[in-house]
Amino acid sequence: MDDDDATPATARLPASLPALTPRGAGHQFVFYGDACSGVPGAPHERTFAAVNAVVDRLSPPPEFIVFAGDEIAGLTGDEAALRAQWRHWLEVEMAWLDRELIPLYHATSNHTTYDAMSERVFADVLAHLPRNGPPDQAGLSYVVRRGDLLLVFVHTAWSGLGGEGHVETAWLRQTLAAHDDARFKFVVGHHPVFPVNGFAGTRQRQIADAHAGEFWRLLVEHRVIAYLCSHILAFDVQVHDGVLQLLSAGAGTAHRMPAETEYLHAVQAAVDDSGLRYQVIDPAGEVRERLSWPPRLPPGAGWTALQAGAQTAPFQGQPPPGSGEAPLIAWRFAGRTGAGPAGPAQTLLSAWAPGPALAPFWLGLTGPDRRLTAVLMPWPERSPHYWLGPALPADMPFALQLAVHAGMGPGGVMWRPDDDEAPWTSLAAASPWGAEALDWPACWSVGCDKGGEADKPFLGAELSAAVWLPAPADAA
């Protein structure tokens, strides 16, 4: 999207946009980040205004708003200029928002808290934020408790640990334990923990490796629903050990976003006892992506067994969506891996069409460590993209589930042990797109690729496979 596209899109907006609301007791809110504005007349002022116009038209309005950082351009050693940007952002660009009625919560970030001076300014200009974090991070890390909902804001650029990408975990551990009774828990920070769209790099693009493992372990241990973050100019969702990493960085920095795959947006979400739902809305008021989490699959009796070798696929094109849901396909695989080291690719399942084109979807084991690997090739003669999962030990039984969710972009290729209560984890990828790009072909093969039994055969034994596809009633 070009910067100049913002004004026409705003003019076309309807008077109100329908917001998701809880299905019973719960909460609904807006989450967005990365405007990099605060400069009068600059291009980001226009693009940010276009996104704000969408948020302002939501009906009903959000209970609160989470802004995950980079409100302003910042990154200046001139304190007066930094304060002037904050004044313009708060008093002009956000003047439309009644912050007494709809609280606005902020996360620190690399553009706003990049040294001790900017941290002091952040805490000063946002004096309404709670001062209940660590004593040396007053106004930078903090807790918000709204009845049965918990928001924990962490400082992922803390100068006290070394700056960008650094976050402490001791206070986070204590805070999550102290609020263990909260029904709905979210942690908010600026930097993602896991790479997004292939953009990886400790500290600069993600939370530092030194902190990331312990940080995520705490989220899993304390049953946090999602980590809300920003920083990478995209919308992205992925899941790790059952906890979502939900990234929104589309509040205004349009000129640096990849035009083919990303767009300006805000995320409107609702949470209740059935889970989390969200919709990603662009400046024209269009819902570009949506998700209802977690997916609910039936027990084994609700799955269809697949035969070994080639067979007609159970569908072509796009898989059947459940009621209003993005398409999801899931498989169960069980068997025994081969003995000794292996290197050649081994097929679990291949989806292909007759003719010379390679299979647009292939799933199997690759390399000496038998790494679970998905290969997506939606466009013939263009390089495939790879998704990597766990390694399977030699000469051992295995049972796993693999799901492909077209509503989750690259994070929608997921695996878990073959246990209906086990948490899902996204396979690692460096792609900006996922299964939404696939046009599923007419043929499947189990245990071999499209060339038959001698083409990338499974080298173990006792391979079995089953598939689940949603019926319209499955995605209530």
N, C-alpha and C positions, 0 to 999 in steps of 0.2 A: 504494500500500500504506500503510495506517495503521500507526503505531508499534506499536499493540497487536496487530497480526497476527503479530509475530515469534515470540512464545512458542508459540502453537498449531502454527505451521509447524515449529518445532524439535522439538516432541513427536512429530510425524508422520514425522520423518526415519528412513529405514532405517539399519541398523547400519553399512553401508558403501555408498559411491557409486563406481561404476566410473570410473577416471581414464583419459584417453587416454595411450597410451604410444608411444614412438618406433617406427617401422617399420624396425628395424635400429638402427644406431648413432645416438645423438641424446640429447635431454634432454627432461624434462617438468617443468613448474613451475606455480605459481599466481601470478596477477597481480590485484591489486585496489587500491582507494584510496578516500579520502574517507569516513572514519568520523566525524570531528569529535566524538570522544568524550573519554574521560579524566576525566569528571566523575561521581563515584559517584551512582547512583540516577537519573541523567538519562535521558531517552528514548533517546538514541543508544546508551547502554550496552546496552539490550535489543536494538535492531536490529542493532548490531554483533555481539552474541553469536549472533544467529540466522545471520548470514553465516559467522562463525567455525565454527559447528557443522557447516556444510556442508564447509568446508575440512578440518576435523578428521576427517571421515568418508571422505575420498577414499582409494581403494585402487587401486594403491599410492599411498602418500603422495608429495607433491611432493619433488623434489630440493632446491628452494629456493623462497622466496616473495619476490616483489617487491611492495612497498607504495609506491604512487606519490604519497604525500603526504596531508596533512590527517588525520593519525592522531588528533589532539586538537583541541578547540575553539580553544585558543590565543588569539591576537589580544588579549593583555593586556600592559600595561606592568608588571605585578607579577611579577617574576622568580620569587619563591617559589611563587606560584600556578601559574605555567607549569611549573615543575619538579614540582609536585604532580600536575598532569595527566599529565605524562609517566610519573611513577612508577605512577600508577593504571593507565595504559594498558599499560605494560610488565610490571608485577608482578601485576596482577589480571586485566585483560581478555585479555592474551596469555599468561597462565600455563599454558594448555593446550598451548602449543607448546614442544617441546624444541628450543631454538634452537642447541644444539650439534649435533643431528642434522639439523635442517632450518634452514639459515641464513635470516635475515630481513634483506633489504636495503631501505633507505628512500630516497625522493627528498625533497628539500626542497619547500616549498610555501608558499602565501600565509598559511595558518593557523599554520604552525610556524616559518617563517623570514622574518619581516616587517620586521625591523630588525636592527641589529648585536647587540643583546642576545639576541634569540631565535636568531640564527645561532650565537652562542657557546653557548647552552644546548643547541641541537640537536647540535652537535659533541661536547658534553660528555656528555649522557645516552646518546648512541649511539656511545660510544667504541669499540665493536667494529668500526665501519665503517673501511675502509681510509683511510689518509692519503696517498694517491698522486695527488691532484689538484693543481691550481694552488696554489702556496704561500699565496696569500691566500684560498683557499677550502678549507683543510684540513678534512676531515670533511664537506664540503658537496657538492663534486664529487669523484668517485672512479671507479676502474676495478675490476671484478671479472673475473678470467680463470679459468674453470673448464674446463680442458683446451682443447677446440676451440670453446668458447662464450665470447663476450665480452659483458659488460654494462658500458655506460658511463652513469654517472649524472651528469646535468648540473643545475646550480642555476639554475632559471628565475625566481628572484626575488632575484638577487644585489644586495645593498645597494651593492656597489662600483661598479655600473654605473647604479644608480638605483632598484633595488627591483623590484617585481612586474613580470613580463613581460620582464625583462632577462636575457640569457644571453650569456656570452662564447663565441666560436667558435674562437679560436686554439688553445687547449688541446685542444678537441674534434678539430680537424684533425690535430694532432700525434698524439693518442692513437689515432685510427682508422688513421692511417698506420703507427704503430708496431705495431699488432696486425692488419696486413693479412692475416696467415696464418690468422686465426680463421675457422673454417668457418661458424659461426652468430653473427651480430652483432645486438645489440639496443642501442638508446639509450633511456634512461629519463629523463623529466622530468615536471614537474607540469602545466604549461600546454600545451595543444595548439598546433599551428602553424596548422591550418586550422579554420575555424568549424565548430561542431557544432550541428545542429538549429536553425540560424539565429542562434545566440548568437555574435555577433561583436563584437570591440572590442580594438584593439591594447592590449597590456599587461594590461588587466583580465581579458579572457577568452582571450587568445592571447598567444603570444610576440610581443614588439614587432615591428612591421613592419621596424624598422631591422636586426633580426637574423634574421628568419624566412627570407628568401631564401637567405642564405649557409648558415644552419643546415641547411635541407633539401637544398641542393645537396651538402653534405658527406655526408649520409646516402645520397643516390643514388650519388655518386661512389664511395663505399666499400662499396657493395652491402650496406647494412644491411637486415635483413629487415623490422623494424618499429620504429617509435617508440612506446613505451609511455607513456601519459600519463593524466591524470585531470582534475580541476578542474570540468568541466561535469557536472552530476548526471544521468548517462545512461550507457548502453553504446552505443558507436559505433565503426564501422570504416569507413575510406575508404582509397583508394590514390592516390598521386601519384607519377608517374614510376616506378611499380613498387614503391615503398616504402609499407608499410601505416602508417597512423596508427591505433593501437588504443587506445581510450579506455575506461577503467573507473572510474566514480565512483559505485559503488553499495554501499559497505561499511557504510552506516548512516544516511545523512542522508535518511530516507524522507519526512519531512514536506514537503520542498521539491522532491521529484521529481514530474514530471507523471505522474499516475496512469494516464492513458490509454495512454501509450507507454513508460514506464520503470518499473524495478523494482529492488529490492535484489538484489545478485548478487556472485559472484566468477567469475573467468575461469580455467579450467584449460587449459593448452596443452601441446602436444608438438611438437618440431621435429626434423627428420631430413633426410636428403638429398633426400627427395621434397617437402619444403616444411613449412609451418606448419599445424597444425590446432588449433582451440580449441573449447571448449564453455563457454557462459555459463550458470551454474547459480544458480537462485534459492533462497531460504531453505527452500522445500519440497522441495528436491532435484531439481527439474525442470530439464531442459535447455531453455532458452528460445530460444537461438540457437546456431548452430554454423557453422564454415567450414573448408574445406580450401583452402589457397592455395599456389601459384597455380593458376588454372583452366588446363586443358590442352585446347585445341581442335585439331581435325584440320586438315590442309592443305586447300587449296581443293577438292580432289576429294570431301571429306566433307561439303560444303555443298549445300543444295538451292536451285536458282535460283527466284526469284519472278518472275511475269509483271507487266507494267505494268498499272496500273488495279486494279479490284476483283477479289477472289478469295476462295475459302473459306479460312479460317485453318487451319493445320496442326494445331491443337489448340484446345480450349475449356477455360475454367476455369483450372486451374493447369497449367503446363507439366510434362512428365514429369520426375520427379527421377531423377538417376542414383543408383546404389546408395547410399542413405543420405544423399545430398547434397541441399542446397536447390536448387530449380529455377533453371536458368540458360538464357537465350536469347541468341544472338549473331547479328548481321547483318553482312554486308559490303555496302558501298555504293561505287559508283564512278560518275563522270560528269564533266561540265564545268559550272562555274558560269556564270551568265549574265553578259553584259557590262554595265558601267556600274553605278551605284548601284541598290540594291533596297531595298524596305521591307516589302512584304507578306510574310506567312508563306508558305513554300514547303515542300511535303510531300515527305519521303523515304518515310515509312511511317506509315499510320494504322491502328489496330485499333479496330473499331467494330461496333455491332449495329444492325440495322434499327430504325427508330423515331426519336423526336425527341431522344433523349439524345445529348449530344455524345460524341465518341470518348473512351473512358477512357485511351487511350494514343496520343499523337501525337509523331512525331519529324520534325524538319525544320530549315529555316534561317529565322531571323527577323531583321528589322531591316536597316538599310543596310549593316551589315558581314557579313551572312549568317552569323549566329552559330548554331552547332549547338545545337539546343534540343530537350529532351524535355519534354512536358507530360503529367502524370499526373492523372487525374480519376476516382478509383475510385468516388466517390459522386455520383450525378446531382444537379445543382442545388447542389452545394457547390463552392466556388472551387477551381480547379485549382492544382497546385503545379508549379513550373518548375525544370528542371535546365539549366544553361548550360555549353557547352563552347567550343571554339575558334572563331574567326571564319575564314571561308574567303575568300580573295581573289577578285576578279572575273575572269571569263573565263579560268579556270585549271582544269586537270584536278585531280581529287581522288580519293582512295581511302582509305577508313577502315573501321574496325570499331566497332560499338556493341554493348555487352553489358548485359543486365539480369539481375542476380543477386538473387534474392529472399531470400537469406540474409545480405545485407549492409546491410539497411535503406536509408536515403537514399544511402549511399555506393556502393550496388550498381548505379547507372547510370554506366557507364564507357565510355571511348572509347580508341582508339589508332589510329595509322596502319595501313593494311592490310598489316601485316608480322607474321607469326606469332611473331617474336622480340621485337617491340616491347613496351615496358612499358605497363600500363594506368594510366589516370588517371580518378578519379571526376569527374563533372561537378559544378559548384558548385550547391548547393541550400540552401534555408532551411527544409526540411521535416523533421519528426521521424519520418517513415515513408517507405517506398520501395515497391518492386514487390511486396512481400509483401501489400500491400493490394489488389492488382489481381485481378479476376476477368476473365480475358481473354475477349473476345467472339468471335463466330463469323466475322467478316469482316475481311480486311485489304485495304488499298489501297496501291499503290506509285505515287508520283508525284502523288497527289491525295488529298484528304480524302474523307470518306464521301459527300459530295454529288456526286461525279463529277469529270470532267476539269476543270471550271471552278471547282472548290472548292479553294482554296489550291494551285494547280498548281506543280510544280517549274518554274522559269523558265530553267533551263540546258538542257543537251543530254546525250544518250548515257547517261542514268541506267540503271544496272543494280543489282540487289539479289539477295542470297542469304541464307538463314537456316540456322542450326545449332541443333538441339535434342539434348539428351543421350539416348542409349540407356542402359539400366541398367548396361551394362558400362563406360560412359565415365567414371564417377566412382569409380574404385577407390580 
